[in-house]
Amino acid sequence: MNKKILAIYYTQSGQMTEIINTFTAPIVAAGASVEKVTLKPLDNYDFPWTGQRFFSVMPDCVLSVPRPFEPLSLKEEKYDLIILGWQPWFLSPSIPTNSLLLNPEFKVLLKDTPVITISAARNMWINAFVRVKKALADAGANLVGNVSLVDRHPNMVSFITIFYWMLSGKKERYLNIFPKPGVDDKDIQNTETFGKTVSKYLALGDWTNLQDELIKQKAVVINYTLMFTEERAKPIFAVWAKFISKRKNQAPWLSAFKYYLFIALFLGAPVLIFLDAILLKPFSSKRIIKKKLTYLHVTT
Ligand SMILES: Cc1cc2nc3c(=O)[nH]c(=O)nc-3n(C[C@H](O)[C@H](O)[C@H](O)COP(=O)(O)O)c2cc1C
């Protein structure tokens, strides 16, 4: 297959490298040329994080402030397909992802080019995906497919295990009691199936039914409770981000945000979810289905 593909992504732990390698393997096997490029930000997002540094990126994430990265030295001027590997940070595209999407050189490359997005999140990726979709549309890209990988463990469990992973650098079972954090190895392996599907449509030269097939293969699944929680959190994060970004001394406010996040997740969210389950959800099935479809599909 005489096709040129760019797989561009950012990763700290290496999880996205594994995903991109597995996902693109069938495309490579079909004979396409896949150029893999890792984004290298100039700022220090060294992994593992310290607790303070982890929260310090929140305002820039939420407010979409781009940061510099090493120049992209790409082999081609035009690709048949761009695969974008990305991850959410604070319900927003990670700073490197957002910086790439706002980069003028990359925007030229995106124009009129088919794009497939693949994300690896803890479990809250919807708000960030809406922003990625919009940035791609603004650049004139043609988003043809999306894969959203998550940690499938219960929200509170993955909240604990991701912190252990992010602050220790070890994708291991915390205390030997908790499950392994991040996207499960089996789910990473399964991206090969999605890659085969993409390869089929790439050869066909028609992307029309790709996302429908990916949805059938469960490349993206919407969990109602997480969707509900994210939607409630989005405007609150925006208020915090705007407020903190205006402070000269941000440290105490970032610390306050950290405590807010713990309280919101462990106390606020369960109460809201309960109230929604008895007061709103039973009467909103049409609205919920419509929303789910918006997030499952790739049209804006
Ligand atoms: C600063 C920061 C904030 C994050 N916020 C979220 C989030 O809002 N939602 C989510 O599902 N995952 C979140 N994660 C997890 C990441 O999306 C991702 O799964 C993890 O960082 C592994 O990605 P990697 O390939 O860069 O190592 C966050 C991670 C970091 C470092």
PDBQT file of the ligand as one rigid body, heavy atoms in Angstrom, charges set to zero:
ROOT
HETATM    1  C1  LIG A 401      -1.231  16.594  34.921  1.00  0.00    +0.000 C 
HETATM    2  C2  LIG A 401      -2.106  15.430  34.557  1.00  0.00    +0.000 A 
HETATM    3  C3  LIG A 401      -3.482  15.579  34.574  1.00  0.00    +0.000 A 
HETATM    4  C4  LIG A 401      -4.303  14.516  34.181  1.00  0.00    +0.000 A 
HETATM    5  N1  LIG A 401      -5.652  14.717  34.100  1.00  0.00    +0.000 NA
HETATM    6  C5  LIG A 401      -6.444  13.738  33.606  1.00  0.00    +0.000 A 
HETATM    7  C6  LIG A 401      -7.838  13.969  33.381  1.00  0.00    +0.000 A 
HETATM    8  O1  LIG A 401      -8.365  15.067  33.581  1.00  0.00    +0.000 OA
HETATM    9  N2  LIG A 401      -8.591  12.921  32.926  1.00  0.00    +0.000 N 
HETATM   10  C7  LIG A 401      -8.059  11.688  32.690  1.00  0.00    +0.000 A 
HETATM   11  O2  LIG A 401      -8.802  10.782  32.317  1.00  0.00    +0.000 OA
HETATM   12  N3  LIG A 401      -6.737  11.444  32.845  1.00  0.00    +0.000 NA
HETATM   13  C8  LIG A 401      -5.906  12.442  33.283  1.00  0.00    +0.000 A 
HETATM   14  N4  LIG A 401      -4.561  12.213  33.424  1.00  0.00    +0.000 N 
HETATM   15  C9  LIG A 401      -3.987  10.939  32.958  1.00  0.00    +0.000 C 
HETATM   16  C10 LIG A 401      -3.443  11.102  31.531  1.00  0.00    +0.000 C 
HETATM   17  O3  LIG A 401      -4.498  11.402  30.637  1.00  0.00    +0.000 OA
HETATM   18  C11 LIG A 401      -2.679   9.874  31.002  1.00  0.00    +0.000 C 
HETATM   19  O4  LIG A 401      -3.488   8.772  31.007  1.00  0.00    +0.000 OA
HETATM   20  C12 LIG A 401      -1.450   9.562  31.782  1.00  0.00    +0.000 C 
HETATM   21  O5  LIG A 401      -0.778  10.758  32.097  1.00  0.00    +0.000 OA
HETATM   22  C13 LIG A 401      -0.512   8.647  30.995  1.00  0.00    +0.000 C 
HETATM   23  O6  LIG A 401      -0.130   9.272  29.781  1.00  0.00    +0.000 OA
HETATM   24  P1  LIG A 401       1.348   9.244  29.187  1.00  0.00    +0.000 P 
HETATM   25  O7  LIG A 401       1.280   8.455  27.909  1.00  0.00    +0.000 OA
HETATM   26  O8  LIG A 401       1.742  10.682  28.917  1.00  0.00    +0.000 OA
HETATM   27  O9  LIG A 401       2.248   8.633  30.191  1.00  0.00    +0.000 OA
HETATM   28  C14 LIG A 401      -3.720  13.260  33.827  1.00  0.00    +0.000 A 
HETATM   29  C15 LIG A 401      -2.341  13.118  33.868  1.00  0.00    +0.000 A 
HETATM   30  C16 LIG A 401      -1.545  14.172  34.195  1.00  0.00    +0.000 A 
HETATM   31  C17 LIG A 401      -0.043  13.992  34.184  1.00  0.00    +0.000 C 
ENDROOT
TORSDOF 0
